[in-house]
């Protein structure tokens, strides 16, 4: 739910509590508690606009997390790439056929470095990582 709030603020810009809460089926006090947690974590900011409170995304903490995770992502990308090449070589040896393992699709995640989308974990997927 909190990730979805961050996504909405990223895509649509500052929003009031009513605008944000309208997309979720939960009581307003519960939703406000989630906003409080995001605000205390520094991921969103709050400002008054008349009687309304507008919430905005604060990207700096997320950039710090991305920067911290980048070496781990590179590590696992390299390990998975080596494994793919090893398996491709083993398949070639077993079948006597060749595969073009040098053609890979690269994607950039959130302005970060490209990563191999040839079967490795992607930063935009929700999966557990060791």
DSSP file (Angstrom, degrees, kcal/mol; ACC not computed):
  #  RESIDUE AA STRUCTURE BP1 BP2  ACC     N-H-->O    O-->H-N    N-H-->O    O-->H-N    TCO  KAPPA ALPHA  PHI   PSI    X-CA   Y-CA   Z-CA
    1    1 A X     >        0   0    0      0, 0.0     4,-2.0     0, 0.0     5,-0.1   0.000 360.0 360.0 360.0 -44.2    0.0    0.0    0.0
    2    2 A X  H  >  +     0   0    0      1,-0.2     4,-2.3     2,-0.2     5,-0.2   0.882 360.0  53.1 -66.7 -36.9    2.8    2.4    0.9
    3    3 A X  H  > S+     0   0    0      1,-0.2     4,-2.4     2,-0.2    -1,-0.2   0.902 107.5  52.2 -62.2 -39.0    4.6    1.7   -2.3
    4    4 A X  H  > S+     0   0    0      2,-0.2     4,-2.6     1,-0.2    -2,-0.2   0.892 107.2  51.6 -65.0 -39.6    1.4    2.4   -4.2
    5    5 A X  H  X S+     0   0    0     -4,-2.0     4,-2.4     2,-0.2    -1,-0.2   0.927 110.6  48.9 -61.5 -44.5    1.1    5.8   -2.5
    6    6 A X  H  X S+     0   0    0     -4,-2.3     4,-2.2     1,-0.2    -2,-0.2   0.900 111.0  50.5 -62.0 -40.4    4.7    6.6   -3.5
    7    7 A X  H  X S+     0   0    0     -4,-2.4     4,-2.7     2,-0.2     5,-0.2   0.923 109.9  49.8 -63.3 -44.5    4.0    5.6   -7.0
    8    8 A X  H  X S+     0   0    0     -4,-2.6     4,-2.9     1,-0.2     5,-0.4   0.917 112.0  47.6 -61.1 -43.6    0.9    7.8   -7.2
    9    9 A X  H  X S+     0   0    0     -4,-2.4     4,-1.4     1,-0.2    48,-0.3   0.871 112.8  49.7 -66.9 -35.4    2.8   10.8   -5.8
   10   10 A X  H  < S+     0   0    0     -4,-2.2    -2,-0.2    -5,-0.2    -1,-0.2   0.925 119.6  36.0 -66.6 -44.3    5.6   10.2   -8.3
   11   11 A X  H  < S+     0   0    0     -4,-2.7    -2,-0.2    -5,-0.2    -3,-0.2   0.841 130.9  27.0 -80.4 -34.2    3.3    9.9  -11.3
   12   12 A X  H  < S-     0   0    0     -4,-2.9    -3,-0.2     1,-0.3    -2,-0.2   0.488  97.7-134.4-112.2  -5.8    0.6   12.5  -10.4
   13   13 A X     <  +     0   0    0     -4,-1.4    -1,-0.3    -5,-0.4    -2,-0.1  -0.291  61.3   2.4  81.1-170.7    2.5   15.0   -8.2
   14   14 A X  S    S-     0   0    0     40,-0.1     2,-0.3    -4,-0.1    42,-0.2  -0.166  70.6-178.8 -55.4 139.6    1.3   16.4   -4.9
   15   15 A X  E     -A   55   0A   0     40,-2.1    40,-3.2     4,-0.0     2,-0.1  -0.973  25.3-117.0-140.4 151.6   -2.1   15.1   -3.7
   16   16 A X  E  >  -A   54   0A   0     -2,-0.3     4,-2.4    38,-0.2     5,-0.2  -0.383  36.2-106.2 -79.8 166.2   -4.4   15.7   -0.8
   17   17 A X  H  > S+     0   0    0     36,-0.8     4,-3.3     1,-0.2     5,-0.2   0.915 121.8  52.9 -58.6 -43.7   -5.3   13.0    1.7
   18   18 A X  H  > S+     0   0    0      1,-0.2     4,-1.6     2,-0.2    -1,-0.2   0.916 109.4  47.8 -60.5 -44.1   -8.7   12.7    0.1
   19   19 A X  H  4 S+     0   0    0      2,-0.2     4,-0.4     1,-0.2    -1,-0.2   0.913 117.0  42.7 -64.0 -42.4   -7.3   12.2   -3.4
   20   20 A X  H >< S+     0   0    0     -4,-2.4     3,-1.2     1,-0.2    -2,-0.2   0.933 114.6  49.3 -69.0 -45.8   -4.8    9.6   -2.2
   21   21 A X  H >< S+     0   0    0     -4,-3.3     3,-2.1     1,-0.3     5,-0.3   0.756  93.6  75.8 -68.1 -24.7   -7.2    7.7    0.0
   22   22 A X  T 3< S+     0   0    0     -4,-1.6    -1,-0.3     1,-0.3    -2,-0.2   0.754  91.5  55.9 -62.2 -22.5   -9.9    7.5   -2.6
   23   23 A X  T <  S+     0   0    0     -3,-1.2     2,-0.4    -4,-0.4    -1,-0.3   0.416 101.9  67.8 -87.9   2.4   -7.9    4.8   -4.4
   24   24 A X  S <  S-     0   0    0     -3,-2.1     2,-1.2     2,-0.1     7,-0.1  -0.937  74.1-135.5-127.1 145.5   -7.8    2.5   -1.4
   25   25 A X        +     0   0    0     -2,-0.4     2,-0.3     2,-0.0    -3,-0.1  -0.640  67.4 101.9 -99.4  77.0  -10.4    0.6    0.5
   26   26 A X  S    S-     0   0    0     -2,-1.2    -2,-0.1    -5,-0.3     2,-0.0  -0.978  78.5 -83.7-150.1 160.5   -9.5    1.4    4.1
   27   27 A X     >  -     0   0    0     -2,-0.3     4,-2.2     1,-0.1     3,-0.4  -0.342  40.3-118.5 -65.8 146.2  -10.7    3.7    6.8
   28   28 A X  H  > S+     0   0    0      1,-0.2     4,-2.8     2,-0.2     5,-0.2   0.873 112.4  54.0 -56.6 -42.9   -9.3    7.2    6.7
   29   29 A X  H  > S+     0   0    0      1,-0.2     4,-1.6     2,-0.2    -1,-0.2   0.892 109.6  49.0 -60.9 -37.2   -7.5    7.0   10.1
   30   30 A X  H  > S+     0   0    0     -3,-0.4     4,-1.6     2,-0.2    -2,-0.2   0.914 111.8  48.4 -66.1 -42.4   -5.7    3.8    8.9
   31   31 A X  H  X S+     0   0    0     -4,-2.2     4,-2.1     1,-0.2    -2,-0.2   0.914 109.1  53.1 -63.7 -42.4   -4.7    5.5    5.7
   32   32 A X  H  X S+     0   0    0     -4,-2.8     4,-2.2     1,-0.2    -1,-0.2   0.841 104.3  56.7 -61.9 -33.1   -3.5    8.6    7.6
   33   33 A X  H  X S+     0   0    0     -4,-1.6     4,-2.1     2,-0.2    -1,-0.2   0.900 105.6  50.3 -65.0 -40.3   -1.3    6.3    9.7
   34   34 A X  H  X S+     0   0    0     -4,-1.6     4,-2.2     1,-0.2    -2,-0.2   0.911 110.1  50.1 -63.4 -42.0    0.4    5.0    6.6
   35   35 A X  H  X S+     0   0    0     -4,-2.1     4,-2.5     1,-0.2    -2,-0.2   0.888 107.8  54.1 -62.9 -38.1    1.0    8.6    5.5
   36   36 A X  H  X S+     0   0    0     -4,-2.2     4,-2.8     2,-0.2    -2,-0.2   0.918 107.9  49.4 -61.3 -43.6    2.5    9.4    8.9
   37   37 A X  H  X S+     0   0    0     -4,-2.1     4,-1.8     2,-0.2    -2,-0.2   0.920 112.2  47.8 -62.4 -44.4    4.9    6.5    8.6
   38   38 A X  H  <>S+     0   0    0     -4,-2.2     5,-2.2     2,-0.2     6,-1.1   0.885 113.0  49.2 -63.6 -38.3    6.0    7.6    5.1
   39   39 A X  H ><5S+     0   0    0     -4,-2.5     3,-1.3     4,-0.2    -2,-0.2   0.923 110.5  49.2 -67.3 -44.4    6.4   11.2    6.4
   40   40 A X  H 3<5S+     0   0    0     -4,-2.8    -1,-0.2     1,-0.3    -2,-0.2   0.805 108.1  55.0 -65.6 -29.2    8.5   10.1    9.4
   41   41 A X  T 3<5S-     0   0    0     -4,-1.8    -1,-0.3    -5,-0.2    -2,-0.2   0.544 115.4-119.1 -79.0  -6.7   10.7    8.0    7.1
   42   42 A X  T < 5S+     0   0    0     -3,-1.3    19,-0.4    -4,-0.3    -3,-0.2   0.607  83.4 117.0  80.6  12.1   11.3   11.2    5.0
   43   43 A X  S   <S+     0   0    0     -5,-2.2    15,-3.1    -6,-0.2     2,-0.3   0.729  77.6  27.6 -86.4 -23.2    9.7    9.7    1.9
   44   44 A X  E     -B   57   0A   0     -6,-1.1     2,-0.3    13,-0.3    -2,-0.2  -0.962  69.4-150.1-132.8 154.5    6.9   12.2    1.7
   45   45 A X  E     -B   56   0A   0     11,-2.4    11,-2.2    -2,-0.3     2,-0.4  -0.857   9.5-144.6-119.6 160.5    6.5   15.8    2.8
   46   46 A X  E     +B   55   0A   0     -2,-0.3     2,-0.3     9,-0.2     9,-0.2  -0.972  18.2 173.4-126.7 136.7    3.3   17.6    3.9
   47   47 A X  E     -B   54   0A   0      7,-2.2     7,-3.3    -2,-0.4     2,-0.3  -0.994  30.2-116.1-140.8 150.6    2.4   21.2    3.4
   48   48 A X  E     -B   53   0A   0     -2,-0.3     2,-0.3     5,-0.2     5,-0.2  -0.657  22.5-178.2 -86.8 138.9   -0.8   23.1    4.1
   49   49 A X  E >   -B   52   0A   0      3,-3.0     3,-1.8    -2,-0.3     2,-0.5  -0.805  69.0 -61.0-132.3  89.3   -2.8   24.6    1.3
   50   50 A X  T 3  S-     0   0    0     -2,-0.3    -1,-0.0     1,-0.3     0, 0.0  -0.590 119.4 -17.3  68.1-123.0   -5.7   26.4    3.0
   51   51 A X  T 3  S+     0   0    0     -2,-0.5    -1,-0.3    -3,-0.1     2,-0.2   0.564 125.2  85.2 -89.9  -9.9   -7.6   23.8    4.8
   52   52 A X  E <   - B   0  49A   0     -3,-1.8    -3,-3.0   -36,-0.0     2,-0.5  -0.562  68.0-140.7 -92.9 155.8   -6.0   20.9    2.9
   53   53 A X  E     - B   0  48A   0     -5,-0.2   -36,-0.8    -2,-0.2     2,-0.4  -0.976  17.9-156.0-112.0 125.2   -2.8   19.1    3.5
   54   54 A X  E     -AB  16  47A   0     -7,-3.3    -7,-2.2    -2,-0.5     2,-0.4  -0.857   2.5-152.2-104.1 136.0   -0.9   18.2    0.3
   55   55 A X  E     -AB  15  46A   0    -40,-3.2   -40,-2.1    -2,-0.4     2,-0.3  -0.882  13.3-173.8-108.7 137.9    1.6   15.3    0.3
   56   56 A X  E     - B   0  45A   0    -11,-2.2   -11,-2.4    -2,-0.4     2,-0.3  -0.935  29.0-105.9-129.5 151.4    4.6   15.2   -2.1
   57   57 A X  E     - B   0  44A   0     -2,-0.3     2,-0.7   -48,-0.3   -13,-0.3  -0.564  22.3-153.2 -74.5 137.3    7.2   12.6   -2.8
   58   58 A X        -     0   0    0    -15,-3.1     4,-0.5    -2,-0.3     3,-0.4  -0.913  12.7-175.7-110.4 100.9   10.6   13.3   -1.4
   59   59 A X     >  +     0   0    0     -2,-0.7     4,-2.2     1,-0.2     3,-0.4   0.701  62.2  83.6 -76.2 -19.6   13.0   11.4   -3.8
   60   60 A X  H  > S+     0   0    0      1,-0.2     4,-2.1     2,-0.2    -1,-0.2   0.899  91.3  48.0 -56.4 -46.8   16.3   12.0   -2.0
   61   61 A X  H  > S+     0   0    0     -3,-0.4     4,-1.9   -19,-0.4    -1,-0.2   0.880 112.0  51.1 -62.1 -33.8   16.0    9.1    0.5
   62   62 A X  H  > S+     0   0    0     -4,-0.5     4,-2.4    -3,-0.4    -1,-0.2   0.867 107.7  52.1 -70.2 -35.2   15.0    6.8   -2.4
   63   63 A X  H  X S+     0   0    0     -4,-2.2     4,-2.8     2,-0.2    -1,-0.2   0.898 108.2  52.4 -64.9 -40.0   18.1    7.9   -4.4
   64   64 A X  H  X S+     0   0    0     -4,-2.1     4,-2.1    -5,-0.2    -2,-0.2   0.904 109.5  48.5 -62.4 -40.8   20.2    7.1   -1.4
   65   65 A X  H  X S+     0   0    0     -4,-1.9     4,-2.5     2,-0.2    -2,-0.2   0.931 111.6  49.6 -64.5 -45.0   18.7    3.6   -1.2
   66   66 A X  H  X S+     0   0    0     -4,-2.4     4,-1.7     1,-0.2    -2,-0.2   0.925 111.2  49.3 -59.3 -44.7   19.3    3.1   -4.9
   67   67 A X  H  X S+     0   0    0     -4,-2.8     4,-0.5     1,-0.2    -1,-0.2   0.882 112.2  48.3 -62.3 -38.1   22.9    4.2   -4.5
   68   68 A X  H  < S+     0   0    0     -4,-2.1     4,-0.4     1,-0.2     3,-0.3   0.881 114.7  45.2 -68.9 -38.4   23.4    1.8   -1.6
   69   69 A X  H >X S+     0   0    0     -4,-2.5     4,-2.4     1,-0.2     3,-0.6   0.714  90.9  86.5 -78.1 -21.1   21.8   -1.1   -3.5
   70   70 A X  H 3X S+     0   0    0     -4,-1.7     4,-2.5     1,-0.3     5,-0.2   0.868  86.7  49.7 -52.5 -48.2   23.7   -0.5   -6.7
   71   71 A X  H 3X S+     0   0    0     -4,-0.5     4,-2.3    -3,-0.3    -1,-0.3   0.877 112.6  48.8 -61.4 -34.6   26.9   -2.5   -5.8
   72   72 A X  H <> S+     0   0    0     -3,-0.6     4,-2.6    -4,-0.4     5,-0.2   0.894 110.1  51.0 -70.4 -39.6   24.7   -5.5   -4.8
   73   73 A X  H  X S+     0   0    0     -4,-2.4     4,-2.5     2,-0.2    -2,-0.2   0.928 111.7  47.3 -62.6 -44.5   22.7   -5.3   -8.0
   74   74 A X  H  X S+     0   0    0     -4,-2.5     4,-2.7    -5,-0.2     5,-0.2   0.915 110.6  53.5 -61.7 -43.1   25.9   -5.3  -10.0
   75   75 A X  H  X S+     0   0    0     -4,-2.3     4,-2.3    -5,-0.2    -2,-0.2   0.953 113.9  40.2 -56.1 -52.9   27.3   -8.2   -8.0
   76   76 A X  H  X S+     0   0    0     -4,-2.6     4,-2.7     1,-0.2     5,-0.2   0.855 113.0  55.0 -69.8 -34.0   24.2  -10.4   -8.6
   77   77 A X  H  X S+     0   0    0     -4,-2.5     4,-2.3    -5,-0.2    -1,-0.2   0.935 110.8  46.0 -61.4 -45.6   23.9   -9.3  -12.2
   78   78 A X  H  X S+     0   0    0     -4,-2.7     4,-2.4     2,-0.2    -2,-0.2   0.911 113.5  48.9 -63.2 -43.1   27.6  -10.4  -12.8
   79   79 A X  H  X S+     0   0    0     -4,-2.3     4,-2.2    -5,-0.2    -2,-0.2   0.922 113.7  45.6 -63.9 -44.2   27.0  -13.7  -11.0
   80   80 A X  H  X S+     0   0    0     -4,-2.7     4,-2.5     2,-0.2    -1,-0.2   0.859 111.5  52.6 -68.8 -35.1   23.8  -14.5  -12.9
   81   81 A X  H  X S+     0   0    0     -4,-2.3     4,-2.4    -5,-0.2    -1,-0.2   0.924 109.9  48.4 -64.4 -43.8   25.5  -13.5  -16.2
   82   82 A X  H  X S+     0   0    0     -4,-2.4     4,-2.3     1,-0.2    -2,-0.2   0.899 111.8  50.0 -62.7 -40.5   28.4  -15.9  -15.5
   83   83 A X  H  X S+     0   0    0     -4,-2.2     4,-2.8     2,-0.2    -2,-0.2   0.915 109.4  51.3 -64.1 -42.8   25.9  -18.6  -14.6
   84   84 A X  H  X S+     0   0    0     -4,-2.5     4,-2.8     1,-0.2    -2,-0.2   0.925 111.3  47.5 -59.9 -45.3   24.0  -18.0  -17.9
   85   85 A X  H  X S+     0   0    0     -4,-2.4     4,-2.6     2,-0.2    -1,-0.2   0.899 111.6  50.9 -63.6 -39.9   27.2  -18.3  -19.9
   86   86 A X  H  X S+     0   0    0     -4,-2.3     4,-2.4     2,-0.2    -2,-0.2   0.925 113.0  45.1 -62.2 -45.3   28.2  -21.4  -18.0
   87   87 A X  H  X S+     0   0    0     -4,-2.8     4,-2.6     2,-0.2    -2,-0.2   0.891 112.3  51.7 -67.4 -38.7   24.8  -23.0  -18.7
   88   88 A X  H  X S+     0   0    0     -4,-2.8     4,-2.5    -5,-0.2    -2,-0.2   0.915 111.4  47.6 -61.8 -42.7   24.9  -21.9  -22.4
   89   89 A X  H  X S+     0   0    0     -4,-2.6     4,-2.4     2,-0.2    -2,-0.2   0.897 112.3  49.2 -64.8 -40.3   28.4  -23.5  -22.7
   90   90 A X  H  X S+     0   0    0     -4,-2.4     4,-2.1     2,-0.2    -2,-0.2   0.898 111.9  48.8 -66.2 -39.9   27.1  -26.7  -21.0
   91   91 A X  H  X S+     0   0    0     -4,-2.6     4,-2.7     2,-0.2     6,-0.4   0.908 111.1  50.3 -64.8 -42.4   24.1  -26.8  -23.4
   92   92 A X  H  X S+     0   0    0     -4,-2.5     4,-2.3     1,-0.2    -2,-0.2   0.913 111.3  48.3 -62.0 -43.0   26.4  -26.2  -26.4
   93   93 A X  H  < S+     0   0    0     -4,-2.4    -1,-0.2     1,-0.2    -2,-0.2   0.878 114.9  46.0 -65.4 -37.6   28.7  -29.0  -25.3
   94   94 A X  H  < S+     0   0    0     -4,-2.1    -2,-0.2     1,-0.2    -1,-0.2   0.889 126.7  25.6 -73.2 -40.3   25.7  -31.4  -24.7
   95   95 A X  H  < S-     0   0    0     -4,-2.7    -2,-0.2     2,-0.2    -3,-0.2   0.632  94.6-128.2-102.3 -16.3   23.8  -30.7  -27.9
   96   96 A X  S  < S+     0   0    0     -4,-2.3     2,-0.2    -5,-0.4    -4,-0.1   0.623  70.2 120.1  76.1  12.0   26.6  -29.5  -30.2
   97   97 A X        -     0   0    0     -6,-0.4     2,-0.4    -5,-0.2    -1,-0.3  -0.648  57.9-128.4-103.9 164.7   24.6  -26.4  -31.1
   98   98 A X        -     0   0    0     -2,-0.2     2,-0.4    -3,-0.1    -9,-0.1  -0.862  15.9-162.7-112.9 149.0   25.6  -22.8  -30.6
   99   99 A X        -     0   0    0     -2,-0.4     2,-1.3   -11,-0.1     3,-0.1  -0.950  24.6-124.7-126.2 150.4   23.6  -20.1  -29.0
  100  100 A X    >   +     0   0    0     -2,-0.4     3,-0.8     1,-0.2    -2,-0.0  -0.726  38.0 164.7 -94.5  87.5   24.1  -16.4  -29.2
  101  101 A X  T 3   +     0   0    0     -2,-1.3    -1,-0.2     1,-0.2   -16,-0.0   0.474  63.1  75.1 -84.0  -0.8   24.4  -15.5  -25.6
  102  102 A X  T 3  S+     0   0    0     -3,-0.1     2,-0.9     1,-0.1    -1,-0.2   0.625  74.2  87.8 -86.0 -11.7   25.9  -12.1  -26.4
  103  103 A X    <   +     0   0    0     -3,-0.8     2,-0.3     2,-0.0    -1,-0.1  -0.778  58.6 158.2 -89.2 108.7   22.5  -10.7  -27.4
  104  104 A X        -     0   0    0     -2,-0.9     2,-0.5    12,-0.0    -2,-0.0  -0.943  40.9-124.9-130.2 153.0   20.9   -9.3  -24.2
  105  105 A X        -     0   0    0     -2,-0.3    12,-2.6     2,-0.0     2,-0.4  -0.848  27.9-161.4 -94.5 126.4   18.2   -6.8  -23.5
  106  106 A X  E     -C  116   0B   0     -2,-0.5     2,-0.4    10,-0.2    10,-0.2  -0.897   7.7-174.3-113.0 143.7   19.3   -4.1  -21.2
  107  107 A X  E     -C  115   0B   0      8,-1.7     8,-2.1    -2,-0.4     2,-0.5  -0.964  20.6-131.2-131.6 146.5   17.0   -1.8  -19.3
  108  108 A X  E     -C  114   0B   0     -2,-0.4     2,-0.6     6,-0.2     6,-0.2  -0.874  19.0-149.1-101.4 132.3   17.7    1.1  -17.1
  109  109 A X    >   -     0   0    0      4,-0.7     3,-2.8    -2,-0.5    -2,-0.0  -0.892  68.8 -28.9-105.3 119.0   16.0    1.2  -13.7
  110  110 A X  T 3  S-     0   0    0     -2,-0.6    -1,-0.2     1,-0.3     3,-0.1   0.836 122.2 -51.4  48.6  43.3   15.1    4.6  -12.2
  111  111 A X  T 3  S+     0   0    0      1,-0.2    -1,-0.3    -3,-0.1     3,-0.1   0.549 113.0 122.9  76.9   5.2   17.9    6.4  -13.9
  112  112 A X  S <  S-     0   0    0     -3,-2.8    -1,-0.2     1,-0.2     3,-0.1  -0.088  71.1 -59.5 -89.1-168.6   20.4    3.9  -12.7
  113  113 A X        -     0   0    0      1,-0.1    -4,-0.7    -5,-0.1    -1,-0.2  -0.313  63.3 -93.8 -70.9 155.4   22.9    1.7  -14.6
  114  114 A X  E     -C  108   0B   0     -6,-0.2     2,-0.3    -3,-0.1    -6,-0.2  -0.327  41.4-160.9 -64.6 151.1   21.5   -0.8  -17.2
  115  115 A X  E     -C  107   0B   0     -8,-2.1    -8,-1.7    -3,-0.1     2,-0.4  -0.967  26.2 -99.5-133.4 154.7   21.0   -4.3  -16.0
  116  116 A X  E     -C  106   0B   0     -2,-0.3     4,-0.4   -10,-0.2   -10,-0.2  -0.555  24.6-166.9 -75.7 124.1   20.6   -7.5  -17.9
  117  117 A X        +     0   0    0    -12,-2.6     2,-0.8    -2,-0.4    -1,-0.1   0.162  55.5 114.5 -95.9  19.9   17.0   -8.6  -18.3
  118  118 A X  S    S-     0   0    0    -13,-0.2    -1,-0.2     1,-0.1    -2,-0.1  -0.129 107.8 -54.9 -83.0  40.2   18.0  -12.0  -19.4
  119  119 A X  S    S+     0   0    0     -2,-0.8    -1,-0.1     1,-0.3    -2,-0.1   0.333 101.7 123.5 111.4  -6.8   16.5  -13.8  -16.4
  120  120 A X  S    S-     0   0    0     -4,-0.4    -1,-0.3     1,-0.2   -43,-0.1  -0.311  73.4 -76.6 -81.1 169.5   18.2  -12.0  -13.5
  121  121 A X        -     0   0    0    -48,-0.1     2,-0.4   -45,-0.1    -1,-0.2  -0.371  46.8-142.1 -65.8 144.5   16.3  -10.2  -10.7
  122  122 A X    >   -     0   0    0      1,-0.1     3,-1.6    -3,-0.1     5,-0.1  -0.873  12.3-132.5-111.5 143.7   14.9   -6.8  -11.7
  123  123 A X  T 3  S+     0   0    0     -2,-0.4    -1,-0.1     1,-0.3     4,-0.1   0.729 105.6  57.1 -66.3 -22.2   14.8   -3.8   -9.4
  124  124 A X  T 3  S+     0   0    0      2,-0.1     2,-0.3    -3,-0.0    -1,-0.3   0.389  90.9  89.3 -93.3   6.2   11.2   -3.1  -10.2
  125  125 A X  S <  S-     0   0    0     -3,-1.6     2,-1.1     2,-0.1    -4,-0.0  -0.795  77.5-127.9-101.7 145.5   10.0   -6.6   -9.1
  126  126 A X        +     0   0    0     -2,-0.3     2,-0.3     2,-0.0    -3,-0.1  -0.769  56.3 132.7 -91.1  96.8    8.9   -7.4   -5.6
  127  127 A X        -     0   0    0     -2,-1.1     2,-0.2    -5,-0.1    -2,-0.1  -0.983  59.6-100.8-141.3 154.7   10.9  -10.5   -4.8
  128  128 A X        -     0   0    0     -2,-0.3     2,-0.4     2,-0.0    -2,-0.0  -0.530  35.3-161.2 -75.7 140.0   13.0  -11.5   -1.8
  129  129 A X              0   0    0     -2,-0.2    -1,-0.0     1,-0.0     0, 0.0  -0.932 360.0 360.0-120.2 146.3   16.7  -11.1   -2.2
  130  130 A X              0   0    0     -2,-0.4    -2,-0.0     0, 0.0    -1,-0.0   0.521 360.0 360.0 -63.5 360.0   19.3  -12.8   -0.1
